[in-house]
Amino acid sequence: MLGFAKKCPFCSDEIQHRILMEQGTVFAIEDLYPVTQGHLLVVPRRHTLDYFTMTDEERFDAQQMLLALREQIMRYDSTVQGFNIGVNCGPVAGQSVLHAHIHLIPRREGIELFNKHFDYLRTSHS
């Protein structure tokens, strides 16, 4: 393993127990800091910086994985009404782990990202 990848959380041996699904060159895991319930990450096995450095095969496998995950989520969670698919490329774009990964975020009616619909979670409304 390359030196820069040794500390990468997606390259660590511990990632193996978190894998939910595999498709060729990529795997899926739950996001440790989910935006919504069911927030998943699709990650290439090869350590590569971002979406733009992924190979054609990795992008193809990721696309197939996204479709398969969407199908599974829709089959087992009737509350999901849509999805966000997101890729952050570079720290200034919000990429916190410098290993390519694609976010699949299920969306439900009434649950909005970072807005007042989460007011009910606050302990005080001052």
N, C-alpha and C positions, 0 to 999 in steps of 0.2 A: 504494500500500500504506500502511496506517496505520502511524504511528510505532512503536507497541508491537509490531507484527508484523514489523518489519524484522529483528530479531534472532531471530525464531522459527525453529528449525531445520526445521519442517514447511512454512514459507512461503518458504524460501530457494530460489533458482534451482537450487542443488546437489541438491535433493531429487529432481529429475526423473530423474536417472540411477539412483536407488535404487528407483523404482516397479516393482513386480512385476506388479500387476494394477490395473485401473481399473474402476469401476462408477458411472456417473452422477456424483454429487457427491463421491465418496470414492475413495481409492486405498489400496493396501496396500504396505507396505515391511517389510523385516526389522528387528527390534529391534536396535539397536547393542549392547545389553547383555542378551542373551537369557538367560532363566531355563532354557530347554531348547532343544535343537536344533529349529529350525523356528519359533521364537517370532516372531510377526508382529504388526504394528500396522495397524489400519484407521483412516484419518485423513480427516476432511473437508477438501476443498480450501479452503473458506472458513475464515479464521481466526476461531475461536470458542472460548470458554474451556473448556467441558467438555460432557459428555453432555447435561446439562440445558439448555444453550443451543443445541444442535443443532436444526435444523429437522426437521419430520416427514419431509421428503424425504431429508435426510441420514441420519436414523436408519433409514429404509426401505432406502436404498442400502447402508448399513453392514450391515444384517441380511442382505441378499442377498449381499454380499461375504463375510461370515462363512461362510455356507452353501457358497458356491463354493470358498472356500479350504479348508474342512473336506473337501469332496469331493476336491479335488486332493491334499491331504495323505494322506488315507486310501487313495487310488488308488496313490500312489507310495511310501508308507512303511508297510510292514506292521508295524513295531514300535510304531506309535502305537495306543494302546488307549483314549484319552479326551482330553478337552480342558478347559482352564480358559478362560473368557471373563471378562475383568476390565476395569473402568473405575474409575480413581481420579479423584475430583472434589475439587480443592483441595489445596494443599500439605500440610495436616494429614492428608489421606487418602492421601498418598504420590504425588500428581501432581507430577512434576518438570519437565515441559514444559507450560506453560500454553496449550496448544492441544489441543482435544479429541482423544482417540484411544482406541481399544479394543484391548486385548491379546487375541490368540488364541494360547494356549500348548498345544502338543501334549504329552500325557503318555504315558509308557511305564512298564511294570512295572519296579519296582526303582529308579526314578529319582524321588526325592522332592524337593520344594522345601525348601531350607535345613534339611536334617536330616542325620543320621548316614550316610545312604547316600552322601554325598559324601566320607566319610572317606578313601576311597582316593585322593583328589586331594591330600591333605596330604602334605608331604614328611617331616614328623616327627610322630610320635604321642605327644608328651610331654604 
